[in-house]
Amino acid sequence: MKKIVLFIVGLMTLVACQKQQEQKEAGFIVQVSLGGWHSPNYTAEQIIGRIDTVSQLIPVQKVIIGWSQDKEIYREVGRYLHDKNIRMLLWLPVFAETEDVCDNTPAVDLWGEVPTNYDLAAGEDFRFNCPTDPKNMANIVHLYDSLFSDCGFDGVFLDRIRTQSFVSGVSGVLGCGCPLCVERFAAEGVDIEAVKAEYKAKGDAFFSVSGYTPAEGFSFENPIAAAYFKAKGHVVSNSVAAVADTLRSRGLEVGMDLYAPFMAPFVGQDYAILARHADFIKPMLYRQTFAPAGMGFEYDLLRKAVPAATGYPDFKMDVDFLHSQLEAMEPYPCGKYPGIEINYKEVVAPTSPEYVEESLKAVLGHNFDGAVLSWNIMRAPLSHLEPLKPLRK
């Protein structure tokens, strides 16, 4: 009898725990893009009005806003958000987009040349700076301390925490190759001269892979390529971690903008390192974005840049592939808010309410903390949010 009672109690506890997990209320983070460093695209009144409307439809936990230097916008919006128990995070670019306000050392490829950039819009040149130069890292912290520390922010959201991608071809991902970075690679056991020689000898085959799994990513056939990209993840991500730790020491929550797991190693993002230094991560799981960070966009650029490389699957950017990326991010020890694009632009982001609903249902099915509605709530059609109302617990 005692064993039966214990079994029933244990079963009831298990059911209760499962029910609690199922009832975990997901929250949403929204982003407000103010444009570049100078004239903001919206007034505080416009921002507050839109967030007020959106918060009637979905539970808004945090607002990421930036990166104009207009302090009064943040102060006014912050007062409204804090009255609603919503946290405000500064949208802060790290290794790109700071040229207007900082004297930075640019990143170079392994041959010492500055890769070409991708000019999507004014204030978003996607021109990257060296990830290891102490001056570049100090500039970011100084930006926060001098411009934003008195604006009422609860945290920072670190963007552009990577190198260039295949947007610049092979030159974009084989870098940074400045003397400082060469030393960092050497400390990781990688001789950059050997990498250059191997790429010269093998060409596109340098990038060939023998397989892919969501848990392990791509398996490079060439051991020098494998060692290089592993070391690159350490070099870049440890620099990001140093910036994040400095900002966290100021009592700030830290979020991070990440490439989808399958593409992250090419741009120097090591999830295992970054997750240990972030309060939450936001992998950009954009299936309908035809611009930097869009999953299909970046993967197509890879295959065009190294057409003779073998082993790369024909990924279809469907919901099954989305699930594979969600599964890949599950093990990491921090908050998880996958990014799903909800704003609409005919060519760059041809999203629909059905697409948003499908994507968010997949995200919430993994019982994560929530999702980031990317990348500008001010330009998101409200029709895209309507299907999310039933998802509110």
Buried (B, 14 or more C-beta within 10 A) or exposed (E): EEEEEEEEEEEEEEEEEEEEEEEEEBBBBBBBBBBBBEEBBBBBEBBBBBBEEBBEBBBBBBBBBBBBBBEEBBBBBBEBBEEEEBBBBBBBBBBBBBEEBBEBBBBBBBEEEBBBBBEEEEBBBBBBBBBBBEEBBEBBBEBBEEBBEEBBBBBBBBBBBBBBBBBBBBBBBBBBBBEBBBEBBEEBEBBBEEBBEBBEEBEBBBBBBEEBEBEEBBEBBBEBBBBBBBBBBBBBBBBBBBBBEBBBEEEBBBBBBBBBBBBBBBBBBBBEBBBBBBBBBBBBBBBBBBBBBBBBBBBBBBBEBBEEBEBBEEBEBEBEBBBBBBEBBEEBEBBBBBBBBBBBBEEBBEBBBEBBBBBBBBBBEEEBBBBBBBBBBBBBBEEBBBBBEEBEE
